[in-house]
Every structure is written in C-alpha cells, then in structure tokens.
C-alpha cells in the first residue's frame, strides 16, 4: 500500500519537515520505538514490527 506523495499534507520549516505517516515509514518508526529511552517511558510502544505495520496501515495513514 503506497500513498501518492503529492496528496500528503507537508509543512516545511527551516530545520523541520512535518508530514503525515506513510506505510513506508514503518522501519524508521519501529527503530525509534525500540530505543531504550523510549521504552523506559513508553513501554507499551515496544511492539513487534508486524503490530507497528498494522497500526500504520489501519489507524495512522491517509485513507485509513
């Protein structure tokens, strides 16, 4: 499942780009949520990559 990048809301600032999540972001989000300092404060975010993909696909991406 891929989303047309032109239909994604994007806000660009000097040092930050904000945009909606894409399914293609699953690896980066999974990696981020597996970092020890994230798990320490948000232990419920430590889920399998398959669960993270399900979350992105069914709850957080455009068209969900």
CHARMM internal coordinates of N, CA and C (Angstrom, degrees):
IC EDIT
DIST 1 N 1 CA 1.4511
DIST 1 CA 1 C 1.5199
ANGL 1 N 1 CA 1 C 108.65
DIST 1 C 2 N 1.2899
ANGL 1 CA 1 C 2 N 117.28
DIHE 1 N 1 CA 1 C 2 N 122.20
DIST 2 N 2 CA 1.4457
ANGL 1 C 2 N 2 CA 122.47
DIHE 1 CA 1 C 2 N 2 CA -179.77
DIST 2 CA 2 C 1.5183
ANGL 2 N 2 CA 2 C 109.05
DIHE 1 C 2 N 2 CA 2 C -130.30
DIST 2 C 3 N 1.3117
ANGL 2 CA 2 C 3 N 115.99
DIHE 2 N 2 CA 2 C 3 N 148.43
DIST 3 N 3 CA 1.4472
ANGL 2 C 3 N 3 CA 121.30
DIHE 2 CA 2 C 3 N 3 CA -178.45
DIST 3 CA 3 C 1.5135
ANGL 3 N 3 CA 3 C 109.37
DIHE 2 C 3 N 3 CA 3 C -112.66
DIST 3 C 4 N 1.3210
ANGL 3 CA 3 C 4 N 116.86
DIHE 3 N 3 CA 3 C 4 N 140.91
DIST 4 N 4 CA 1.4504
ANGL 3 C 4 N 4 CA 122.04
DIHE 3 CA 3 C 4 N 4 CA 176.83
DIST 4 CA 4 C 1.5254
ANGL 4 N 4 CA 4 C 108.56
DIHE 3 C 4 N 4 CA 4 C -61.69
DIST 4 C 5 N 1.3305
ANGL 4 CA 4 C 5 N 117.31
DIHE 4 N 4 CA 4 C 5 N 117.85
DIST 5 N 5 CA 1.4624
ANGL 4 C 5 N 5 CA 121.96
DIHE 4 CA 4 C 5 N 5 CA -175.92
DIST 5 CA 5 C 1.5265
ANGL 5 N 5 CA 5 C 111.88
DIHE 4 C 5 N 5 CA 5 C -60.94
DIST 5 C 6 N 1.3252
ANGL 5 CA 5 C 6 N 118.76
DIHE 5 N 5 CA 5 C 6 N -25.81
DIST 6 N 6 CA 1.4574
ANGL 5 C 6 N 6 CA 120.54
DIHE 5 CA 5 C 6 N 6 CA -179.18
DIST 6 CA 6 C 1.5234
ANGL 6 N 6 CA 6 C 111.93
DIHE 5 C 6 N 6 CA 6 C -72.62
DIST 6 C 7 N 1.3217
ANGL 6 CA 6 C 7 N 118.53
DIHE 6 N 6 CA 6 C 7 N -21.00
DIST 7 N 7 CA 1.4606
ANGL 6 C 7 N 7 CA 120.85
DIHE 6 CA 6 C 7 N 7 CA -179.10
DIST 7 CA 7 C 1.5187
ANGL 7 N 7 CA 7 C 112.54
DIHE 6 C 7 N 7 CA 7 C -90.47
DIST 7 C 8 N 1.3238
ANGL 7 CA 7 C 8 N 118.27
DIHE 7 N 7 CA 7 C 8 N -0.19
DIST 8 N 8 CA 1.4492
ANGL 7 C 8 N 8 CA 123.06
DIHE 7 CA 7 C 8 N 8 CA -178.67
DIST 8 CA 8 C 1.5296
ANGL 8 N 8 CA 8 C 109.88
DIHE 7 C 8 N 8 CA 8 C -87.39
DIST 8 C 9 N 1.3266
ANGL 8 CA 8 C 9 N 115.73
DIHE 8 N 8 CA 8 C 9 N 130.30
DIST 9 N 9 CA 1.4597
ANGL 8 C 9 N 9 CA 121.00
DIHE 8 CA 8 C 9 N 9 CA 175.41
DIST 9 CA 9 C 1.5215
ANGL 9 N 9 CA 9 C 108.61
DIHE 8 C 9 N 9 CA 9 C -66.50
DIST 9 C 10 N 1.3175
ANGL 9 CA 9 C 10 N 116.91
DIHE 9 N 9 CA 9 C 10 N 124.19
DIST 10 N 10 CA 1.4549
ANGL 9 C 10 N 10 CA 122.12
DIHE 9 CA 9 C 10 N 10 CA -179.38
DIST 10 CA 10 C 1.5235
ANGL 10 N 10 CA 10 C 109.22
DIHE 9 C 10 N 10 CA 10 C -131.78
DIST 10 C 11 N 1.3268
ANGL 10 CA 10 C 11 N 115.50
DIHE 10 N 10 CA 10 C 11 N 132.91
DIST 11 N 11 CA 1.4541
ANGL 10 C 11 N 11 CA 121.79
DIHE 10 CA 10 C 11 N 11 CA 176.39
DIST 11 CA 11 C 1.5182
ANGL 11 N 11 CA 11 C 106.88
DIHE 10 C 11 N 11 CA 11 C -120.25
DIST 11 C 12 N 1.3231
ANGL 11 CA 11 C 12 N 116.28
DIHE 11 N 11 CA 11 C 12 N 120.47
DIST 12 N 12 CA 1.4615
ANGL 11 C 12 N 12 CA 121.01
DIHE 11 CA 11 C 12 N 12 CA -178.65
DIST 12 CA 12 C 1.5205
ANGL 12 N 12 CA 12 C 109.38
DIHE 11 C 12 N 12 CA 12 C -109.77
DIST 12 C 13 N 1.3208
ANGL 12 CA 12 C 13 N 115.15
DIHE 12 N 12 CA 12 C 13 N 128.47
DIST 13 N 13 CA 1.4623
ANGL 12 C 13 N 13 CA 122.76
DIHE 12 CA 12 C 13 N 13 CA 174.89
DIST 13 CA 13 C 1.5283
ANGL 13 N 13 CA 13 C 107.55
DIHE 12 C 13 N 13 CA 13 C -119.78
DIST 13 C 14 N 1.3003
ANGL 13 CA 13 C 14 N 116.83
DIHE 13 N 13 CA 13 C 14 N -175.29
DIST 14 N 14 CA 1.4542
ANGL 13 C 14 N 14 CA 120.11
DIHE 13 CA 13 C 14 N 14 CA -176.92
DIST 14 CA 14 C 1.5260
ANGL 14 N 14 CA 14 C 112.16
DIHE 13 C 14 N 14 CA 14 C -55.85
DIST 14 C 15 N 1.3293
ANGL 14 CA 14 C 15 N 118.36
DIHE 14 N 14 CA 14 C 15 N -52.45
DIST 15 N 15 CA 1.4563
ANGL 14 C 15 N 15 CA 121.50
DIHE 14 CA 14 C 15 N 15 CA -174.85
DIST 15 CA 15 C 1.5249
ANGL 15 N 15 CA 15 C 114.16
DIHE 14 C 15 N 15 CA 15 C -116.70
DIST 15 C 16 N 1.3257
ANGL 15 CA 15 C 16 N 117.09
DIHE 15 N 15 CA 15 C 16 N 1.10
DIST 16 N 16 CA 1.4613
ANGL 15 C 16 N 16 CA 120.68
DIHE 15 CA 15 C 16 N 16 CA -173.86
DIST 16 CA 16 C 1.5230
ANGL 16 N 16 CA 16 C 110.36
DIHE 15 C 16 N 16 CA 16 C -133.86
DIST 16 C 17 N 1.3077
ANGL 16 CA 16 C 17 N 115.81
DIHE 16 N 16 CA 16 C 17 N 138.95
DIST 17 N 17 CA 1.4611
ANGL 16 C 17 N 17 CA 121.31
DIHE 16 CA 16 C 17 N 17 CA 171.40
DIST 17 CA 17 C 1.5195
ANGL 17 N 17 CA 17 C 106.89
DIHE 16 C 17 N 17 CA 17 C -120.21
DIST 17 C 18 N 1.3134
ANGL 17 CA 17 C 18 N 117.09
DIHE 17 N 17 CA 17 C 18 N 121.83
DIST 18 N 18 CA 1.4560
ANGL 17 C 18 N 18 CA 122.38
DIHE 17 CA 17 C 18 N 18 CA 177.41
DIST 18 CA 18 C 1.5169
ANGL 18 N 18 CA 18 C 108.49
DIHE 17 C 18 N 18 CA 18 C -105.77
DIST 18 C 19 N 1.3170
ANGL 18 CA 18 C 19 N 115.85
DIHE 18 N 18 CA 18 C 19 N 133.67
DIST 19 N 19 CA 1.4580
ANGL 18 C 19 N 19 CA 120.19
DIHE 18 CA 18 C 19 N 19 CA 175.82
DIST 19 CA 19 C 1.5199
ANGL 19 N 19 CA 19 C 108.07
DIHE 18 C 19 N 19 CA 19 C -155.74
DIST 19 C 20 N 1.2951
ANGL 19 CA 19 C 20 N 114.75
DIHE 19 N 19 CA 19 C 20 N 166.60
DIST 20 N 20 CA 1.4516
ANGL 19 C 20 N 20 CA 120.12
DIHE 19 CA 19 C 20 N 20 CA 178.30
DIST 20 CA 20 C 1.5261
ANGL 20 N 20 CA 20 C 109.66
DIHE 19 C 20 N 20 CA 20 C -70.02
DIST 20 C 21 N 1.3480
ANGL 20 CA 20 C 21 N 115.52
DIHE 20 N 20 CA 20 C 21 N 154.92
DIST 21 N 21 CA 1.4633
ANGL 20 C 21 N 21 CA 119.63
DIHE 20 CA 20 C 21 N 21 CA 175.93
DIST 21 CA 21 C 1.5156
ANGL 21 N 21 CA 21 C 110.52
DIHE 20 C 21 N 21 CA 21 C -65.44
DIST 21 C 22 N 1.3266
ANGL 21 CA 21 C 22 N 114.90
DIHE 21 N 21 CA 21 C 22 N 147.82
DIST 22 N 22 CA 1.4615
ANGL 21 C 22 N 22 CA 122.68
DIHE 21 CA 21 C 22 N 22 CA 172.35
DIST 22 CA 22 C 1.5255
ANGL 22 N 22 CA 22 C 107.73
DIHE 21 C 22 N 22 CA 22 C -118.74
DIST 22 C 23 N 1.3100
ANGL 22 CA 22 C 23 N 116.97
DIHE 22 N 22 CA 22 C 23 N 154.29
DIST 23 N 23 CA 1.4643
ANGL 22 C 23 N 23 CA 120.60
DIHE 22 CA 22 C 23 N 23 CA 177.16
DIST 23 CA 23 C 1.5305
ANGL 23 N 23 CA 23 C 109.72
DIHE 22 C 23 N 23 CA 23 C -57.56
DIST 23 C 24 N 1.3129
ANGL 23 CA 23 C 24 N 116.59
DIHE 23 N 23 CA 23 C 24 N -33.27
DIST 24 N 24 CA 1.4579
ANGL 23 C 24 N 24 CA 121.36
DIHE 23 CA 23 C 24 N 24 CA 179.62
DIST 24 CA 24 C 1.5283
ANGL 24 N 24 CA 24 C 112.78
DIHE 23 C 24 N 24 CA 24 C -64.56
DIST 24 C 25 N 1.3330
ANGL 24 CA 24 C 25 N 118.04
DIHE 24 N 24 CA 24 C 25 N -12.25
DIST 25 N 25 CA 1.4608
ANGL 24 C 25 N 25 CA 122.58
DIHE 24 CA 24 C 25 N 25 CA 179.61
DIST 25 CA 25 C 1.5202
ANGL 25 N 25 CA 25 C 112.93
DIHE 24 C 25 N 25 CA 25 C -83.60
DIST 25 C 26 N 1.3177
ANGL 25 CA 25 C 26 N 118.53
DIHE 25 N 25 CA 25 C 26 N -1.87
DIST 26 N 26 CA 1.4619
ANGL 25 C 26 N 26 CA 121.31
DIHE 25 CA 25 C 26 N 26 CA -172.34
DIST 26 CA 26 C 1.5271
ANGL 26 N 26 CA 26 C 112.52
DIHE 25 C 26 N 26 CA 26 C -56.00
DIST 26 C 27 N 1.3148
ANGL 26 CA 26 C 27 N 119.15
DIHE 26 N 26 CA 26 C 27 N -42.28
DIST 27 N 27 CA 1.4673
ANGL 26 C 27 N 27 CA 120.81
DIHE 26 CA 26 C 27 N 27 CA -178.86
DIST 27 CA 27 C 1.5290
ANGL 27 N 27 CA 27 C 111.36
DIHE 26 C 27 N 27 CA 27 C -64.08
DIST 27 C 28 N 1.3104
ANGL 27 CA 27 C 28 N 117.16
DIHE 27 N 27 CA 27 C 28 N -44.63
DIST 28 N 28 CA 1.4632
ANGL 27 C 28 N 28 CA 121.05
DIHE 27 CA 27 C 28 N 28 CA -179.56
DIST 28 CA 28 C 1.5319
ANGL 28 N 28 CA 28 C 111.42
DIHE 27 C 28 N 28 CA 28 C -66.42
DIST 28 C 29 N 1.3142
ANGL 28 CA 28 C 29 N 117.47
DIHE 28 N 28 CA 28 C 29 N -42.01
DIST 29 N 29 CA 1.4673
ANGL 28 C 29 N 29 CA 120.75
DIHE 28 CA 28 C 29 N 29 CA 179.32
DIST 29 CA 29 C 1.5194
ANGL 29 N 29 CA 29 C 110.30
DIHE 28 C 29 N 29 CA 29 C -67.31
DIST 29 C 30 N 1.3257
ANGL 29 CA 29 C 30 N 116.35
DIHE 29 N 29 CA 29 C 30 N -42.89
DIST 30 N 30 CA 1.4626
ANGL 29 C 30 N 30 CA 120.30
DIHE 29 CA 29 C 30 N 30 CA 177.98
DIST 30 CA 30 C 1.5281
ANGL 30 N 30 CA 30 C 110.13
DIHE 29 C 30 N 30 CA 30 C -59.66
DIST 30 C 31 N 1.3189
ANGL 30 CA 30 C 31 N 116.90
DIHE 30 N 30 CA 30 C 31 N -47.20
DIST 31 N 31 CA 1.4644
ANGL 30 C 31 N 31 CA 121.26
DIHE 30 CA 30 C 31 N 31 CA 179.63
DIST 31 CA 31 C 1.5274
ANGL 31 N 31 CA 31 C 111.22
DIHE 30 C 31 N 31 CA 31 C -59.62
DIST 31 C 32 N 1.3003
ANGL 31 CA 31 C 32 N 116.84
DIHE 31 N 31 CA 31 C 32 N -44.03
DIST 32 N 32 CA 1.4621
ANGL 31 C 32 N 32 CA 121.15
DIHE 31 CA 31 C 32 N 32 CA 179.44
DIST 32 CA 32 C 1.5279
ANGL 32 N 32 CA 32 C 111.51
DIHE 31 C 32 N 32 CA 32 C -62.10
DIST 32 C 33 N 1.3234
ANGL 32 CA 32 C 33 N 116.77
DIHE 32 N 32 CA 32 C 33 N -44.41
DIST 33 N 33 CA 1.4610
ANGL 32 C 33 N 33 CA 120.07
DIHE 32 CA 32 C 33 N 33 CA -175.79
DIST 33 CA 33 C 1.5237
ANGL 33 N 33 CA 33 C 112.80
DIHE 32 C 33 N 33 CA 33 C -75.98
DIST 33 C 34 N 1.3186
ANGL 33 CA 33 C 34 N 119.10
DIHE 33 N 33 CA 33 C 34 N -6.59
DIST 34 N 34 CA 1.4597
ANGL 33 C 34 N 34 CA 122.24
DIHE 33 CA 33 C 34 N 34 CA 176.55
DIST 34 CA 34 C 1.5173
ANGL 34 N 34 CA 34 C 113.00
DIHE 33 C 34 N 34 CA 34 C -96.23
DIST 34 C 35 N 1.3280
ANGL 34 CA 34 C 35 N 117.92
DIHE 34 N 34 CA 34 C 35 N -0.14
DIST 35 N 35 CA 1.4553
ANGL 34 C 35 N 35 CA 120.90
DIHE 34 CA 34 C 35 N 35 CA 179.69
DIST 35 CA 35 C 1.5264
ANGL 35 N 35 CA 35 C 109.83
DIHE 34 C 35 N 35 CA 35 C -72.27
DIST 35 C 36 N 1.3337
ANGL 35 CA 35 C 36 N 117.05
DIHE 35 N 35 CA 35 C 36 N 138.57
DIST 36 N 36 CA 1.4682
ANGL 35 C 36 N 36 CA 120.96
DIHE 35 CA 35 C 36 N 36 CA -175.05
DIST 36 CA 36 C 1.5227
ANGL 36 N 36 CA 36 C 114.80
DIHE 35 C 36 N 36 CA 36 C -53.79
DIST 36 C 37 N 1.3310
ANGL 36 CA 36 C 37 N 117.68
DIHE 36 N 36 CA 36 C 37 N -40.35
DIST 37 N 37 CA 1.4632
ANGL 36 C 37 N 37 CA 118.68
DIHE 36 CA 36 C 37 N 37 CA -178.65
DIST 37 CA 37 C 1.5230
ANGL 37 N 37 CA 37 C 112.59
DIHE 36 C 37 N 37 CA 37 C -70.93
DIST 37 C 38 N 1.3211
ANGL 37 CA 37 C 38 N 118.59
DIHE 37 N 37 CA 37 C 38 N -22.75
DIST 38 N 38 CA 1.4649
ANGL 37 C 38 N 38 CA 121.69
DIHE 37 CA 37 C 38 N 38 CA 173.96
DIST 38 CA 38 C 1.5264
ANGL 38 N 38 CA 38 C 109.09
DIHE 37 C 38 N 38 CA 38 C -77.03
DIST 38 C 39 N 1.3315
ANGL 38 CA 38 C 39 N 116.77
DIHE 38 N 38 CA 38 C 39 N -46.95
DIST 39 N 39 CA 1.4688
ANGL 38 C 39 N 39 CA 121.32
DIHE 38 CA 38 C 39 N 39 CA -179.52
DIST 39 CA 39 C 1.5288
ANGL 39 N 39 CA 39 C 111.04
DIHE 38 C 39 N 39 CA 39 C -61.77
DIST 39 C 40 N 1.3242
ANGL 39 CA 39 C 40 N 116.73
DIHE 39 N 39 CA 39 C 40 N -34.73
DIST 40 N 40 CA 1.4644
ANGL 39 C 40 N 40 CA 120.25
DIHE 39 CA 39 C 40 N 40 CA -180.00
DIST 40 CA 40 C 1.5349
ANGL 40 N 40 CA 40 C 111.70
DIHE 39 C 40 N 40 CA 40 C -58.25
DIST 40 C 41 N 1.3119
ANGL 40 CA 40 C 41 N 117.29
DIHE 40 N 40 CA 40 C 41 N -42.94
DIST 41 N 41 CA 1.4612
ANGL 40 C 41 N 41 CA 121.20
DIHE 40 CA 40 C 41 N 41 CA -176.30
DIST 41 CA 41 C 1.5269
ANGL 41 N 41 CA 41 C 113.71
DIHE 40 C 41 N 41 CA 41 C -98.78
DIST 41 C 42 N 1.3267
ANGL 41 CA 41 C 42 N 117.48
DIHE 41 N 41 CA 41 C 42 N -22.05
DIST 42 N 42 CA 1.4670
ANGL 41 C 42 N 42 CA 122.06
DIHE 41 CA 41 C 42 N 42 CA -179.52
DIST 42 CA 42 C 1.5267
ANGL 42 N 42 CA 42 C 109.48
DIHE 41 C 42 N 42 CA 42 C -132.06
DIST 42 C 43 N 1.3344
ANGL 42 CA 42 C 43 N 117.55
DIHE 42 N 42 CA 42 C 43 N 65.12
DIST 43 N 43 CA 1.4739
ANGL 42 C 43 N 43 CA 119.88
DIHE 42 CA 42 C 43 N 43 CA -174.30
DIST 43 CA 43 C 1.5271
ANGL 43 N 43 CA 43 C 113.94
DIHE 42 C 43 N 43 CA 43 C -60.91
DIST 43 C 44 N 1.3219
ANGL 43 CA 43 C 44 N 117.88
DIHE 43 N 43 CA 43 C 44 N -26.64
DIST 44 N 44 CA 1.4633
ANGL 43 C 44 N 44 CA 120.32
DIHE 43 CA 43 C 44 N 44 CA 179.68
DIST 44 CA 44 C 1.5254
ANGL 44 N 44 CA 44 C 112.18
DIHE 43 C 44 N 44 CA 44 C -71.19
DIST 44 C 45 N 1.3085
ANGL 44 CA 44 C 45 N 118.12
DIHE 44 N 44 CA 44 C 45 N -11.57
DIST 45 N 45 CA 1.4580
ANGL 44 C 45 N 45 CA 121.60
DIHE 44 CA 44 C 45 N 45 CA 177.24
DIST 45 CA 45 C 1.5238
ANGL 45 N 45 CA 45 C 111.95
DIHE 44 C 45 N 45 CA 45 C -80.72
DIST 45 C 46 N 1.3267
ANGL 45 CA 45 C 46 N 117.93
DIHE 45 N 45 CA 45 C 46 N -11.07
DIST 46 N 46 CA 1.4555
ANGL 45 C 46 N 46 CA 122.07
DIHE 45 CA 45 C 46 N 46 CA 179.77
DIST 46 CA 46 C 1.5242
ANGL 46 N 46 CA 46 C 109.36
DIHE 45 C 46 N 46 CA 46 C -83.62
DIST 46 C 47 N 1.3183
ANGL 46 CA 46 C 47 N 115.36
DIHE 46 N 46 CA 46 C 47 N 88.12
DIST 47 N 47 CA 1.4615
ANGL 46 C 47 N 47 CA 122.10
DIHE 46 CA 46 C 47 N 47 CA -179.51
DIST 47 CA 47 C 1.5232
ANGL 47 N 47 CA 47 C 108.47
DIHE 46 C 47 N 47 CA 47 C -126.31
DIST 47 C 48 N 1.3123
ANGL 47 CA 47 C 48 N 116.35
DIHE 47 N 47 CA 47 C 48 N 169.00
DIST 48 N 48 CA 1.4673
ANGL 47 C 48 N 48 CA 120.54
DIHE 47 CA 47 C 48 N 48 CA 179.62
DIST 48 CA 48 C 1.5295
ANGL 48 N 48 CA 48 C 110.67
DIHE 47 C 48 N 48 CA 48 C -67.43
DIST 48 C 49 N 1.3250
ANGL 48 CA 48 C 49 N 115.27
DIHE 48 N 48 CA 48 C 49 N 161.25
DIST 49 N 49 CA 1.4625
ANGL 48 C 49 N 49 CA 119.90
DIHE 48 CA 48 C 49 N 49 CA 178.10
DIST 49 CA 49 C 1.5324
ANGL 49 N 49 CA 49 C 110.71
DIHE 48 C 49 N 49 CA 49 C -62.20
DIST 49 C 50 N 1.3233
ANGL 49 CA 49 C 50 N 116.80
DIHE 49 N 49 CA 49 C 50 N -34.29
DIST 50 N 50 CA 1.4653
ANGL 49 C 50 N 50 CA 120.66
DIHE 49 CA 49 C 50 N 50 CA 178.48
DIST 50 CA 50 C 1.5357
ANGL 50 N 50 CA 50 C 110.57
DIHE 49 C 50 N 50 CA 50 C -64.21
DIST 50 C 51 N 1.3309
ANGL 50 CA 50 C 51 N 116.81
DIHE 50 N 50 CA 50 C 51 N -40.99
DIST 51 N 51 CA 1.4688
ANGL 50 C 51 N 51 CA 120.19
DIHE 50 CA 50 C 51 N 51 CA 177.52
DIST 51 CA 51 C 1.5285
ANGL 51 N 51 CA 51 C 110.67
DIHE 50 C 51 N 51 CA 51 C -66.80
DIST 51 C 52 N 1.3200
ANGL 51 CA 51 C 52 N 116.45
DIHE 51 N 51 CA 51 C 52 N -38.87
DIST 52 N 52 CA 1.4657
ANGL 51 C 52 N 52 CA 120.05
DIHE 51 CA 51 C 52 N 52 CA 178.45
DIST 52 CA 52 C 1.5257
ANGL 52 N 52 CA 52 C 109.93
DIHE 51 C 52 N 52 CA 52 C -64.78
DIST 52 C 53 N 1.3219
ANGL 52 CA 52 C 53 N 117.68
DIHE 52 N 52 CA 52 C 53 N -41.00
DIST 53 N 53 CA 1.4614
ANGL 52 C 53 N 53 CA 121.55
DIHE 52 CA 52 C 53 N 53 CA 177.71
DIST 53 CA 53 C 1.5260
ANGL 53 N 53 CA 53 C 110.62
DIHE 52 C 53 N 53 CA 53 C -63.55
DIST 53 C 54 N 1.3189
ANGL 53 CA 53 C 54 N 117.26
DIHE 53 N 53 CA 53 C 54 N -41.90
DIST 54 N 54 CA 1.4632
ANGL 53 C 54 N 54 CA 121.07
DIHE 53 CA 53 C 54 N 54 CA 176.61
DIST 54 CA 54 C 1.5241
ANGL 54 N 54 CA 54 C 110.62
DIHE 53 C 54 N 54 CA 54 C -59.72
DIST 54 C 55 N 1.3222
ANGL 54 CA 54 C 55 N 117.07
DIHE 54 N 54 CA 54 C 55 N -43.86
DIST 55 N 55 CA 1.4637
ANGL 54 C 55 N 55 CA 122.37
DIHE 54 CA 54 C 55 N 55 CA 178.77
DIST 55 CA 55 C 1.5309
ANGL 55 N 55 CA 55 C 110.42
DIHE 54 C 55 N 55 CA 55 C -60.76
DIST 55 C 56 N 1.3339
ANGL 55 CA 55 C 56 N 116.25
DIHE 55 N 55 CA 55 C 56 N -46.65
DIST 56 N 56 CA 1.4698
ANGL 55 C 56 N 56 CA 119.54
DIHE 55 CA 55 C 56 N 56 CA 179.75
DIST 56 CA 56 C 1.5288
ANGL 56 N 56 CA 56 C 111.36
DIHE 55 C 56 N 56 CA 56 C -64.25
DIST 56 C 57 N 1.3217
ANGL 56 CA 56 C 57 N 116.59
DIHE 56 N 56 CA 56 C 57 N -45.21
DIST 57 N 57 CA 1.4531
ANGL 56 C 57 N 57 CA 121.60
DIHE 56 CA 56 C 57 N 57 CA -175.08
DIST 57 CA 57 C 1.5223
ANGL 57 N 57 CA 57 C 112.23
DIHE 56 C 57 N 57 CA 57 C -68.43
DIST 57 C 58 N 1.3091
ANGL 57 CA 57 C 58 N 116.68
DIHE 57 N 57 CA 57 C 58 N -42.59
DIST 58 N 58 CA 1.4717
ANGL 57 C 58 N 58 CA 119.88
DIHE 57 CA 57 C 58 N 58 CA -171.19
DIST 58 CA 58 C 1.5209
ANGL 58 N 58 CA 58 C 116.12
DIHE 57 C 58 N 58 CA 58 C -100.86
DIST 58 C 59 N 1.3354
ANGL 58 CA 58 C 59 N 117.83
DIHE 58 N 58 CA 58 C 59 N -12.88
DIST 59 N 59 CA 1.4548
ANGL 58 C 59 N 59 CA 118.44
DIHE 58 CA 58 C 59 N 59 CA -174.75
DIST 59 CA 59 C 1.5245
ANGL 59 N 59 CA 59 C 115.13
DIHE 58 C 59 N 59 CA 59 C -129.21
DIST 59 C 60 N 1.3215
ANGL 59 CA 59 C 60 N 118.95
DIHE 59 N 59 CA 59 C 60 N -29.18
DIST 60 N 60 CA 1.4616
ANGL 59 C 60 N 60 CA 120.00
DIHE 59 CA 59 C 60 N 60 CA -168.99
DIST 60 CA 60 C 1.5158
ANGL 60 N 60 CA 60 C 116.72
DIHE 59 C 60 N 60 CA 60 C -115.70
DIST 60 C 61 N 1.3013
ANGL 60 CA 60 C 61 N 119.15
DIHE 60 N 60 CA 60 C 61 N -9.46
DIST 61 N 61 CA 1.4642
ANGL 60 C 61 N 61 CA 118.59
DIHE 60 CA 60 C 61 N 61 CA -175.62
DIST 61 CA 61 C 1.5207
ANGL 61 N 61 CA 61 C 110.67
DIHE 60 C 61 N 61 CA 61 C -100.71
DIST 61 C 62 N 1.3124
ANGL 61 CA 61 C 62 N 114.99
DIHE 61 N 61 CA 61 C 62 N 161.78
DIST 62 N 62 CA 1.4677
ANGL 61 C 62 N 62 CA 122.05
DIHE 61 CA 61 C 62 N 62 CA 179.02
DIST 62 CA 62 C 1.5191
ANGL 62 N 62 CA 62 C 108.63
DIHE 61 C 62 N 62 CA 62 C -59.01
DIST 62 C 63 N 1.3001
ANGL 62 CA 62 C 63 N 115.49
DIHE 62 N 62 CA 62 C 63 N 134.39
DIST 63 N 63 CA 1.4481
ANGL 62 C 63 N 63 CA 120.44
DIHE 62 CA 62 C 63 N 63 CA 178.84
DIST 63 CA 63 C 1.5072
ANGL 63 N 63 CA 63 C 113.77
DIHE 62 C 63 N 63 CA 63 C 88.30
DIST 63 C 64 N 1.3278
ANGL 63 CA 63 C 64 N 116.70
DIHE 63 N 63 CA 63 C 64 N 0.00
DIST 64 N 64 CA 1.4670
ANGL 63 C 64 N 64 CA 120.56
DIHE 63 CA 63 C 64 N 64 CA 179.44
DIST 64 CA 64 C 1.5039
ANGL 64 N 64 CA 64 C 110.06
DIHE 63 C 64 N 64 CA 64 C -74.90
END
COOR INIT
IC SEED 1 N 1 CA 1 C
IC BUILD
